[in-house]
Amino acid sequence: MKKVEVVKNTQVEVKPFVLRNFIQSKEMPATIKHTTITKVTKKELKNVADSLGLPYEDAQISFCKKLLNEYLKQMSEK
């Protein structure tokens, strides 16, 4: 059984509920961006394509790898 403490209404602090305080920011600090973004490998791209049932050629995988790595590089510099 939990103990309950009865207090007077003058002892209670009331603050408005601000939803922003409970939502994680979409903008990550620069230190986190650099540690979480890694380069994409051909093997990873092939595994994703296979799991989605998508047909692919090696030329497509190479192009996709170059494109994604450049995109991740640009995003980490922002």
PyMOL Python script that loads the backbone (N, CA, C, O; Angstrom):
from pymol import cmd

cmd.read_pdbstr("""\
ATOM      1  N   MET A   1       0.841  -1.164   0.000  1.00  0.00           N
ATOM      2  CA  MET A   1       0.000   0.000   0.000  1.00  0.00           C
ATOM      3  C   MET A   1       0.897   1.243   0.000  1.00  0.00           C
ATOM      4  O   MET A   1       1.893   1.292   0.722  1.00  0.00           O
ATOM      5  N   LYS A   2       0.546   2.230  -0.800  1.00  0.00           N
ATOM      6  CA  LYS A   2       1.324   3.458  -0.880  1.00  0.00           C
ATOM      7  C   LYS A   2       0.870   4.442   0.176  1.00  0.00           C
ATOM      8  O   LYS A   2      -0.304   4.497   0.542  1.00  0.00           O
ATOM      9  N   LYS A   3       1.827   5.217   0.657  1.00  0.00           N
ATOM     10  CA  LYS A   3       1.503   6.252   1.631  1.00  0.00           C
ATOM     11  C   LYS A   3       1.084   7.513   0.890  1.00  0.00           C
ATOM     12  O   LYS A   3       1.648   7.845  -0.153  1.00  0.00           O
ATOM     13  N   VAL A   4       0.123   8.192   1.413  1.00  0.00           N
ATOM     14  CA  VAL A   4      -0.387   9.419   0.822  1.00  0.00           C
ATOM     15  C   VAL A   4      -0.172  10.546   1.814  1.00  0.00           C
ATOM     16  O   VAL A   4      -0.474  10.415   3.000  1.00  0.00           O
ATOM     17  N   GLU A   5       0.353  11.655   1.311  1.00  0.00           N
ATOM     18  CA  GLU A   5       0.566  12.815   2.164  1.00  0.00           C
ATOM     19  C   GLU A   5      -0.440  13.894   1.778  1.00  0.00           C
ATOM     20  O   GLU A   5      -0.537  14.273   0.611  1.00  0.00           O
ATOM     21  N   VAL A   6      -1.160  14.368   2.731  1.00  0.00           N
ATOM     22  CA  VAL A   6      -2.158  15.402   2.500  1.00  0.00           C
ATOM     23  C   VAL A   6      -1.489  16.755   2.708  1.00  0.00           C
ATOM     24  O   VAL A   6      -0.832  16.982   3.724  1.00  0.00           O
ATOM     25  N   VAL A   7      -1.660  17.656   1.731  1.00  0.00           N
ATOM     26  CA  VAL A   7      -1.065  18.990   1.820  1.00  0.00           C
ATOM     27  C   VAL A   7      -2.149  20.036   1.577  1.00  0.00           C
ATOM     28  O   VAL A   7      -3.221  19.742   1.047  1.00  0.00           O
ATOM     29  N   LYS A   8      -1.841  21.239   1.975  1.00  0.00           N
ATOM     30  CA  LYS A   8      -2.781  22.340   1.763  1.00  0.00           C
ATOM     31  C   LYS A   8      -2.621  22.875   0.342  1.00  0.00           C
ATOM     32  O   LYS A   8      -1.571  22.700  -0.276  1.00  0.00           O
ATOM     33  N   ASN A   9      -3.646  23.514  -0.166  1.00  0.00           N
ATOM     34  CA  ASN A   9      -3.580  24.024  -1.529  1.00  0.00           C
ATOM     35  C   ASN A   9      -2.538  25.136  -1.689  1.00  0.00           C
ATOM     36  O   ASN A   9      -2.096  25.393  -2.810  1.00  0.00           O
ATOM     37  N   THR A  10      -2.146  25.783  -0.636  1.00  0.00           N
ATOM     38  CA  THR A  10      -1.111  26.816  -0.720  1.00  0.00           C
ATOM     39  C   THR A  10       0.281  26.212  -0.852  1.00  0.00           C
ATOM     40  O   THR A  10       1.223  26.901  -1.241  1.00  0.00           O
ATOM     41  N   GLN A  11       0.412  24.945  -0.534  1.00  0.00           N
ATOM     42  CA  GLN A  11       1.701  24.262  -0.639  1.00  0.00           C
ATOM     43  C   GLN A  11       1.937  23.662  -2.019  1.00  0.00           C
ATOM     44  O   GLN A  11       3.037  23.190  -2.308  1.00  0.00           O
ATOM     45  N   VAL A  12       0.936  23.674  -2.858  1.00  0.00           N
ATOM     46  CA  VAL A  12       1.034  23.059  -4.178  1.00  0.00           C
ATOM     47  C   VAL A  12       1.385  24.122  -5.208  1.00  0.00           C
ATOM     48  O   VAL A  12       0.766  25.186  -5.249  1.00  0.00           O
ATOM     49  N   GLU A  13       2.377  23.832  -6.034  1.00  0.00           N
ATOM     50  CA  GLU A  13       2.780  24.752  -7.099  1.00  0.00           C
ATOM     51  C   GLU A  13       2.107  24.315  -8.397  1.00  0.00           C
ATOM     52  O   GLU A  13       2.211  23.152  -8.786  1.00  0.00           O
ATOM     53  N   VAL A  14       1.435  25.214  -9.053  1.00  0.00           N
ATOM     54  CA  VAL A  14       0.718  24.906 -10.283  1.00  0.00           C
ATOM     55  C   VAL A  14       1.436  25.576 -11.447  1.00  0.00           C
ATOM     56  O   VAL A  14       1.672  26.784 -11.442  1.00  0.00           O
ATOM     57  N   LYS A  15       1.776  24.766 -12.443  1.00  0.00           N
ATOM     58  CA  LYS A  15       2.429  25.277 -13.651  1.00  0.00           C
ATOM     59  C   LYS A  15       1.600  24.854 -14.853  1.00  0.00           C
ATOM     60  O   LYS A  15       0.976  23.793 -14.829  1.00  0.00           O
ATOM     61  N   PRO A  16       1.584  25.667 -15.902  1.00  0.00           N
ATOM     62  CA  PRO A  16       0.848  25.267 -17.104  1.00  0.00           C
ATOM     63  C   PRO A  16       1.576  24.118 -17.812  1.00  0.00           C
ATOM     64  O   PRO A  16       2.802  24.021 -17.752  1.00  0.00           O
ATOM     65  N   PHE A  17       0.828  23.270 -18.466  1.00  0.00           N
ATOM     66  CA  PHE A  17       1.393  22.148 -19.210  1.00  0.00           C
ATOM     67  C   PHE A  17       1.858  22.658 -20.568  1.00  0.00           C
ATOM     68  O   PHE A  17       1.058  23.152 -21.363  1.00  0.00           O
ATOM     69  N   VAL A  18       3.149  22.536 -20.824  1.00  0.00           N
ATOM     70  CA  VAL A  18       3.722  22.976 -22.097  1.00  0.00           C
ATOM     71  C   VAL A  18       4.170  21.735 -22.853  1.00  0.00           C
ATOM     72  O   VAL A  18       5.123  21.063 -22.459  1.00  0.00           O
ATOM     73  N   LEU A  19       3.470  21.438 -23.944  1.00  0.00           N
ATOM     74  CA  LEU A  19       3.745  20.224 -24.695  1.00  0.00           C
ATOM     75  C   LEU A  19       5.160  20.215 -25.265  1.00  0.00           C
ATOM     76  O   LEU A  19       5.781  19.156 -25.356  1.00  0.00           O
ATOM     77  N   ARG A  20       5.676  21.379 -25.647  1.00  0.00           N
ATOM     78  CA  ARG A  20       7.019  21.473 -26.226  1.00  0.00           C
ATOM     79  C   ARG A  20       8.085  20.898 -25.300  1.00  0.00           C
ATOM     80  O   ARG A  20       9.106  20.397 -25.772  1.00  0.00           O
ATOM     81  N   ASN A  21       7.867  20.961 -24.012  1.00  0.00           N
ATOM     82  CA  ASN A  21       8.848  20.440 -23.054  1.00  0.00           C
ATOM     83  C   ASN A  21       8.955  18.922 -23.093  1.00  0.00           C
ATOM     84  O   ASN A  21       9.937  18.361 -22.606  1.00  0.00           O
ATOM     85  N   PHE A  22       7.968  18.254 -23.659  1.00  0.00           N
ATOM     86  CA  PHE A  22       7.943  16.794 -23.676  1.00  0.00           C
ATOM     87  C   PHE A  22       8.197  16.208 -25.059  1.00  0.00           C
ATOM     88  O   PHE A  22       8.198  14.988 -25.221  1.00  0.00           O
ATOM     89  N   ILE A  23       8.413  17.058 -26.054  1.00  0.00           N
ATOM     90  CA  ILE A  23       8.671  16.603 -27.414  1.00  0.00           C
ATOM     91  C   ILE A  23      10.148  16.770 -27.704  1.00  0.00           C
ATOM     92  O   ILE A  23      10.721  17.837 -27.488  1.00  0.00           O
ATOM     93  N   GLN A  24      10.762  15.694 -28.202  1.00  0.00           N
ATOM     94  CA  GLN A  24      12.182  15.752 -28.514  1.00  0.00           C
ATOM     95  C   GLN A  24      12.385  16.621 -29.745  1.00  0.00           C
ATOM     96  O   GLN A  24      11.633  16.527 -30.715  1.00  0.00           O
ATOM     97  N   SER A  25      13.387  17.451 -29.698  1.00  0.00           N
ATOM     98  CA  SER A  25      13.685  18.358 -30.800  1.00  0.00           C
ATOM     99  C   SER A  25      14.130  17.566 -32.020  1.00  0.00           C
ATOM    100  O   SER A  25      14.838  16.566 -31.892  1.00  0.00           O
ATOM    101  N   LYS A  26      13.717  18.010 -33.203  1.00  0.00           N
ATOM    102  CA  LYS A  26      14.137  17.353 -34.435  1.00  0.00           C
ATOM    103  C   LYS A  26      15.587  17.690 -34.761  1.00  0.00           C
ATOM    104  O   LYS A  26      16.273  16.911 -35.423  1.00  0.00           O
ATOM    105  N   GLU A  27      16.048  18.829 -34.305  1.00  0.00           N
ATOM    106  CA  GLU A  27      17.410  19.262 -34.556  1.00  0.00           C
ATOM    107  C   GLU A  27      18.333  18.640 -33.521  1.00  0.00           C
ATOM    108  O   GLU A  27      18.175  18.869 -32.322  1.00  0.00           O
ATOM    109  N   MET A  28      19.296  17.851 -33.986  1.00  0.00           N
ATOM    110  CA  MET A  28      20.234  17.205 -33.082  1.00  0.00           C
ATOM    111  C   MET A  28      21.488  18.058 -32.953  1.00  0.00           C
ATOM    112  O   MET A  28      21.853  18.764 -33.893  1.00  0.00           O
ATOM    113  N   PRO A  29      22.142  18.005 -31.822  1.00  0.00           N
ATOM    114  CA  PRO A  29      23.413  18.717 -31.681  1.00  0.00           C
ATOM    115  C   PRO A  29      24.435  18.195 -32.683  1.00  0.00           C
ATOM    116  O   PRO A  29      24.365  17.036 -33.091  1.00  0.00           O
ATOM    117  N   ALA A  30      25.378  19.034 -33.080  1.00  0.00           N
ATOM    118  CA  ALA A  30      26.375  18.671 -34.085  1.00  0.00           C
ATOM    119  C   ALA A  30      27.209  17.466 -33.662  1.00  0.00           C
ATOM    120  O   ALA A  30      27.598  16.662 -34.509  1.00  0.00           O
ATOM    121  N   THR A  31      27.486  17.328 -32.384  1.00  0.00           N
ATOM    122  CA  THR A  31      28.300  16.205 -31.929  1.00  0.00           C
ATOM    123  C   THR A  31      27.584  14.881 -32.141  1.00  0.00           C
ATOM    124  O   THR A  31      28.221  13.872 -32.444  1.00  0.00           O
ATOM    125  N   ILE A  32      26.276  14.875 -31.985  1.00  0.00           N
ATOM    126  CA  ILE A  32      25.514  13.640 -32.188  1.00  0.00           C
ATOM    127  C   ILE A  32      25.420  13.316 -33.673  1.00  0.00           C
ATOM    128  O   ILE A  32      25.506  12.150 -34.057  1.00  0.00           O
ATOM    129  N   LYS A  33      25.244  14.328 -34.508  1.00  0.00           N
ATOM    130  CA  LYS A  33      25.138  14.099 -35.947  1.00  0.00           C
ATOM    131  C   LYS A  33      26.377  13.382 -36.475  1.00  0.00           C
ATOM    132  O   LYS A  33      26.266  12.444 -37.264  1.00  0.00           O
ATOM    133  N   HIS A  34      27.552  13.821 -36.043  1.00  0.00           N
ATOM    134  CA  HIS A  34      28.771  13.237 -36.577  1.00  0.00           C
ATOM    135  C   HIS A  34      28.966  11.799 -36.119  1.00  0.00           C
ATOM    136  O   HIS A  34      29.580  11.003 -36.830  1.00  0.00           O
ATOM    137  N   THR A  35      28.462  11.461 -34.962  1.00  0.00           N
ATOM    138  CA  THR A  35      28.665  10.110 -34.461  1.00  0.00           C
ATOM    139  C   THR A  35      27.623   9.129 -34.981  1.00  0.00           C
ATOM    140  O   THR A  35      27.897   7.930 -35.044  1.00  0.00           O
ATOM    141  N   THR A  36      26.441   9.598 -35.353  1.00  0.00           N
ATOM    142  CA  THR A  36      25.403   8.673 -35.761  1.00  0.00           C
ATOM    143  C   THR A  36      25.363   8.438 -37.272  1.00  0.00           C
ATOM    144  O   THR A  36      24.884   7.394 -37.714  1.00  0.00           O
ATOM    145  N   ILE A  37      25.846   9.370 -38.056  1.00  0.00           N
ATOM    146  CA  ILE A  37      25.790   9.213 -39.499  1.00  0.00           C
ATOM    147  C   ILE A  37      27.041   8.478 -39.966  1.00  0.00           C
ATOM    148  O   ILE A  37      28.168   8.907 -39.720  1.00  0.00           O
ATOM    149  N   THR A  38      26.811   7.360 -40.647  1.00  0.00           N
ATOM    150  CA  THR A  38      27.919   6.577 -41.175  1.00  0.00           C
ATOM    151  C   THR A  38      27.744   6.437 -42.673  1.00  0.00           C
ATOM    152  O   THR A  38      26.717   6.823 -43.232  1.00  0.00           O
ATOM    153  N   LYS A  39      28.736   5.892 -43.303  1.00  0.00           N
ATOM    154  CA  LYS A  39      28.653   5.681 -44.748  1.00  0.00           C
ATOM    155  C   LYS A  39      27.806   4.441 -45.038  1.00  0.00           C
ATOM    156  O   LYS A  39      27.756   3.497 -44.250  1.00  0.00           O
ATOM    157  N   VAL A  40      27.155   4.478 -46.177  1.00  0.00           N
ATOM    158  CA  VAL A  40      26.321   3.371 -46.621  1.00  0.00           C
ATOM    159  C   VAL A  40      27.178   2.432 -47.458  1.00  0.00           C
ATOM    160  O   VAL A  40      27.981   2.881 -48.276  1.00  0.00           O
ATOM    161  N   THR A  41      27.007   1.135 -47.254  1.00  0.00           N
ATOM    162  CA  THR A  41      27.774   0.160 -48.029  1.00  0.00           C
ATOM    163  C   THR A  41      26.873  -0.512 -49.060  1.00  0.00           C
ATOM    164  O   THR A  41      25.649  -0.515 -48.929  1.00  0.00           O
ATOM    165  N   LYS A  42      27.500  -1.078 -50.082  1.00  0.00           N
ATOM    166  CA  LYS A  42      26.747  -1.786 -51.119  1.00  0.00           C
ATOM    167  C   LYS A  42      26.002  -2.984 -50.513  1.00  0.00           C
ATOM    168  O   LYS A  42      24.876  -3.292 -50.902  1.00  0.00           O
ATOM    169  N   LYS A  43      26.643  -3.636 -49.574  1.00  0.00           N
ATOM    170  CA  LYS A  43      26.033  -4.811 -48.937  1.00  0.00           C
ATOM    171  C   LYS A  43      24.743  -4.420 -48.221  1.00  0.00           C
ATOM    172  O   LYS A  43      23.735  -5.118 -48.323  1.00  0.00           O
ATOM    173  N   GLU A  44      24.780  -3.295 -47.493  1.00  0.00           N
ATOM    174  CA  GLU A  44      23.570  -2.834 -46.798  1.00  0.00           C
ATOM    175  C   GLU A  44      22.460  -2.514 -47.790  1.00  0.00           C
ATOM    176  O   GLU A  44      21.304  -2.873 -47.571  1.00  0.00           O
ATOM    177  N   LEU A  45      22.814  -1.835 -48.884  1.00  0.00           N
ATOM    178  CA  LEU A  45      21.810  -1.479 -49.892  1.00  0.00           C
ATOM    179  C   LEU A  45      21.218  -2.730 -50.548  1.00  0.00           C
ATOM    180  O   LEU A  45      20.016  -2.792 -50.807  1.00  0.00           O
ATOM    181  N   LYS A  46      22.059  -3.714 -50.810  1.00  0.00           N
ATOM    182  CA  LYS A  46      21.564  -4.968 -51.399  1.00  0.00           C
ATOM    183  C   LYS A  46      20.625  -5.685 -50.424  1.00  0.00           C
ATOM    184  O   LYS A  46      19.596  -6.223 -50.833  1.00  0.00           O
ATOM    185  N   ASN A  47      20.977  -5.692 -49.147  1.00  0.00           N
ATOM    186  CA  ASN A  47      20.122  -6.337 -48.143  1.00  0.00           C
ATOM    187  C   ASN A  47      18.761  -5.639 -48.043  1.00  0.00           C
ATOM    188  O   ASN A  47      17.729  -6.298 -47.919  1.00  0.00           O
ATOM    189  N   VAL A  48      18.765  -4.301 -48.098  1.00  0.00           N
ATOM    190  CA  VAL A  48      17.504  -3.563 -48.044  1.00  0.00           C
ATOM    191  C   VAL A  48      16.663  -3.859 -49.274  1.00  0.00           C
ATOM    192  O   VAL A  48      15.458  -4.090 -49.172  1.00  0.00           O
ATOM    193  N   ALA A  49      17.300  -3.850 -50.434  1.00  0.00           N
ATOM    194  CA  ALA A  49      16.572  -4.141 -51.679  1.00  0.00           C
ATOM    195  C   ALA A  49      15.996  -5.557 -51.652  1.00  0.00           C
ATOM    196  O   ALA A  49      14.856  -5.775 -52.063  1.00  0.00           O
ATOM    197  N   ASP A  50      16.776  -6.507 -51.171  1.00  0.00           N
ATOM    198  CA  ASP A  50      16.290  -7.889 -51.084  1.00  0.00           C
ATOM    199  C   ASP A  50      15.122  -8.007 -50.106  1.00  0.00           C
ATOM    200  O   ASP A  50      14.146  -8.703 -50.385  1.00  0.00           O
ATOM    201  N   SER A  51      15.221  -7.329 -48.966  1.00  0.00           N
ATOM    202  CA  SER A  51      14.151  -7.422 -47.971  1.00  0.00           C
ATOM    203  C   SER A  51      12.855  -6.781 -48.478  1.00  0.00           C
ATOM    204  O   SER A  51      11.760  -7.186 -48.088  1.00  0.00           O
ATOM    205  N   LEU A  52      12.992  -5.775 -49.354  1.00  0.00           N
ATOM    206  CA  LEU A  52      11.804  -5.143 -49.936  1.00  0.00           C
ATOM    207  C   LEU A  52      11.336  -5.830 -51.213  1.00  0.00           C
ATOM    208  O   LEU A  52      10.289  -5.489 -51.765  1.00  0.00           O
ATOM    209  N   GLY A  53      12.113  -6.793 -51.674  1.00  0.00           N
ATOM    210  CA  GLY A  53      11.756  -7.516 -52.890  1.00  0.00           C
ATOM    211  C   GLY A  53      11.955  -6.689 -54.146  1.00  0.00           C
ATOM    212  O   GLY A  53      11.233  -6.872 -55.126  1.00  0.00           O
ATOM    213  N   LEU A  54      12.917  -5.787 -54.133  1.00  0.00           N
ATOM    214  CA  LEU A  54      13.167  -4.918 -55.284  1.00  0.00           C
ATOM    215  C   LEU A  54      14.286  -5.482 -56.150  1.00  0.00           C
ATOM    216  O   LEU A  54      15.334  -5.865 -55.631  1.00  0.00           O
ATOM    217  N   PRO A  55      14.075  -5.537 -57.466  1.00  0.00           N
ATOM    218  CA  PRO A  55      15.165  -5.977 -58.353  1.00  0.00           C
ATOM    219  C   PRO A  55      16.193  -4.853 -58.495  1.00  0.00           C
ATOM    220  O   PRO A  55      15.838  -3.676 -58.447  1.00  0.00           O
ATOM    221  N   TYR A  56      17.458  -5.215 -58.670  1.00  0.00           N
ATOM    222  CA  TYR A  56      18.506  -4.203 -58.791  1.00  0.00           C
ATOM    223  C   TYR A  56      19.664  -4.754 -59.602  1.00  0.00           C
ATOM    224  O   TYR A  56      19.810  -5.963 -59.781  1.00  0.00           O
ATOM    225  N   GLU A  57      20.489  -3.823 -60.090  1.00  0.00           N
ATOM    226  CA  GLU A  57      21.733  -4.157 -60.779  1.00  0.00           C
ATOM    227  C   GLU A  57      22.875  -3.506 -60.009  1.00  0.00           C
ATOM    228  O   GLU A  57      22.659  -2.564 -59.246  1.00  0.00           O
ATOM    229  N   ASP A  58      24.081  -4.007 -60.208  1.00  0.00           N
ATOM    230  CA  ASP A  58      25.233  -3.458 -59.490  1.00  0.00           C
ATOM    231  C   ASP A  58      25.452  -1.979 -59.799  1.00  0.00           C
ATOM    232  O   ASP A  58      25.870  -1.222 -58.923  1.00  0.00           O
ATOM    233  N   ALA A  59      25.176  -1.559 -61.032  1.00  0.00           N
ATOM    234  CA  ALA A  59      25.339  -0.149 -61.401  1.00  0.00           C
ATOM    235  C   ALA A  59      24.374   0.724 -60.602  1.00  0.00           C
ATOM    236  O   ALA A  59      24.732   1.823 -60.178  1.00  0.00           O
ATOM    237  N   GLN A  60      23.158   0.237 -60.398  1.00  0.00           N
ATOM    238  CA  GLN A  60      22.170   0.986 -59.615  1.00  0.00           C
ATOM    239  C   GLN A  60      22.604   1.092 -58.154  1.00  0.00           C
ATOM    240  O   GLN A  60      22.461   2.142 -57.528  1.00  0.00           O
ATOM    241  N   ILE A  61      23.128   0.002 -57.627  1.00  0.00           N
ATOM    242  CA  ILE A  61      23.583  -0.017 -56.241  1.00  0.00           C
ATOM    243  C   ILE A  61      24.747   0.954 -56.062  1.00  0.00           C
ATOM    244  O   ILE A  61      24.799   1.682 -55.071  1.00  0.00           O
ATOM    245  N   SER A  62      25.674   0.970 -57.009  1.00  0.00           N
ATOM    246  CA  SER A  62      26.813   1.890 -56.926  1.00  0.00           C
ATOM    247  C   SER A  62      26.362   3.338 -56.966  1.00  0.00           C
ATOM    248  O   SER A  62      26.842   4.166 -56.192  1.00  0.00           O
ATOM    249  N   PHE A  63      25.433   3.645 -57.876  1.00  0.00           N
ATOM    250  CA  PHE A  63      24.915   5.010 -57.980  1.00  0.00           C
ATOM    251  C   PHE A  63      24.203   5.409 -56.691  1.00  0.00           C
ATOM    252  O   PHE A  63      24.398   6.513 -56.183  1.00  0.00           O
ATOM    253  N   CYS A  64      23.394   4.523 -56.175  1.00  0.00           N
ATOM    254  CA  CYS A  64      22.645   4.795 -54.947  1.00  0.00           C
ATOM    255  C   CYS A  64      23.599   5.014 -53.770  1.00  0.00           C
ATOM    256  O   CYS A  64      23.370   5.893 -52.938  1.00  0.00           O
ATOM    257  N   LYS A  65      24.655   4.226 -53.702  1.00  0.00           N
ATOM    258  CA  LYS A  65      25.638   4.363 -52.632  1.00  0.00           C
ATOM    259  C   LYS A  65      26.303   5.728 -52.691  1.00  0.00           C
ATOM    260  O   LYS A  65      26.430   6.400 -51.667  1.00  0.00           O
ATOM    261  N   LYS A  66      26.731   6.146 -53.880  1.00  0.00           N
ATOM    262  CA  LYS A  66      27.370   7.453 -54.038  1.00  0.00           C
ATOM    263  C   LYS A  66      26.413   8.574 -53.668  1.00  0.00           C
ATOM    264  O   LYS A  66      26.797   9.526 -52.989  1.00  0.00           O
ATOM    265  N   LEU A  67      25.188   8.464 -54.106  1.00  0.00           N
ATOM    266  CA  LEU A  67      24.177   9.483 -53.851  1.00  0.00           C
ATOM    267  C   LEU A  67      23.889   9.608 -52.351  1.00  0.00           C
ATOM    268  O   LEU A  67      23.880  10.713 -51.809  1.00  0.00           O
ATOM    269  N   LEU A  68      23.656   8.484 -51.690  1.00  0.00           N
ATOM    270  CA  LEU A  68      23.348   8.504 -50.257  1.00  0.00           C
ATOM    271  C   LEU A  68      24.530   8.982 -49.416  1.00  0.00           C
ATOM    272  O   LEU A  68      24.345   9.737 -48.461  1.00  0.00           O
ATOM    273  N   ASN A  69      25.726   8.556 -49.757  1.00  0.00           N
ATOM    274  CA  ASN A  69      26.899   8.984 -48.993  1.00  0.00           C
ATOM    275  C   ASN A  69      27.121  10.483 -49.125  1.00  0.00           C
ATOM    276  O   ASN A  69      27.477  11.143 -48.149  1.00  0.00           O
ATOM    277  N   GLU A  70      26.916  11.030 -50.320  1.00  0.00           N
ATOM    278  CA  GLU A  70      27.062  12.475 -50.496  1.00  0.00           C
ATOM    279  C   GLU A  70      25.981  13.232 -49.734  1.00  0.00           C
ATOM    280  O   GLU A  70      26.247  14.277 -49.142  1.00  0.00           O
ATOM    281  N   TYR A  71      24.770  12.704 -49.752  1.00  0.00           N
ATOM    282  CA  TYR A  71      23.672  13.322 -49.004  1.00  0.00           C
ATOM    283  C   TYR A  71      23.964  13.318 -47.505  1.00  0.00           C
ATOM    284  O   TYR A  71      23.775  14.335 -46.838  1.00  0.00           O
ATOM    285  N   LEU A  72      24.418  12.199 -46.973  1.00  0.00           N
ATOM    286  CA  LEU A  72      24.741  12.103 -45.548  1.00  0.00           C
ATOM    287  C   LEU A  72      25.889  13.033 -45.185  1.00  0.00           C
ATOM    288  O   LEU A  72      25.904  13.608 -44.097  1.00  0.00           O
ATOM    289  N   LYS A  73      26.854  13.183 -46.091  1.00  0.00           N
ATOM    290  CA  LYS A  73      27.978  14.087 -45.853  1.00  0.00           C
ATOM    291  C   LYS A  73      27.493  15.527 -45.770  1.00  0.00           C
ATOM    292  O   LYS A  73      27.923  16.276 -44.893  1.00  0.00           O
ATOM    293  N   GLN A  74      26.607  15.918 -46.672  1.00  0.00           N
ATOM    294  CA  GLN A  74      26.076  17.282 -46.673  1.00  0.00           C
ATOM    295  C   GLN A  74      25.218  17.527 -45.433  1.00  0.00           C
ATOM    296  O   GLN A  74      25.269  18.614 -44.858  1.00  0.00           O
ATOM    297  N   MET A  75      24.450  16.558 -45.023  1.00  0.00           N
ATOM    298  CA  MET A  75      23.596  16.714 -43.834  1.00  0.00           C
ATOM    299  C   MET A  75      24.441  16.837 -42.558  1.00  0.00           C
ATOM    300  O   MET A  75      24.070  17.567 -41.639  1.00  0.00           O
ATOM    301  N   SER A  76      25.549  16.143 -42.501  1.00  0.00           N
ATOM    302  CA  SER A  76      26.387  16.218 -41.309  1.00  0.00           C
ATOM    303  C   SER A  76      27.131  17.546 -41.224  1.00  0.00           C
ATOM    304  O   SER A  76      27.536  17.950 -40.135  1.00  0.00           O
ATOM    305  N   GLU A  77      27.319  18.234 -42.352  1.00  0.00           N
ATOM    306  CA  GLU A  77      28.014  19.514 -42.362  1.00  0.00           C
ATOM    307  C   GLU A  77      27.112  20.668 -41.954  1.00  0.00           C
ATOM    308  O   GLU A  77      27.601  21.738 -41.593  1.00  0.00           O
ATOM    309  N   LYS A  78      25.817  20.465 -42.006  1.00  0.00           N
ATOM    310  CA  LYS A  78      24.873  21.545 -41.659  1.00  0.00           C
ATOM    311  C   LYS A  78      24.836  21.798 -40.194  1.00  0.00           C
ATOM    312  O   LYS A  78      24.098  22.670 -39.736  1.00  0.00           O
TER     313      LYS A  78
END
""", "prot")
cmd.dss("prot")
cmd.show_as("cartoon", "prot")
cmd.util.cbc("prot")
cmd.orient("prot")
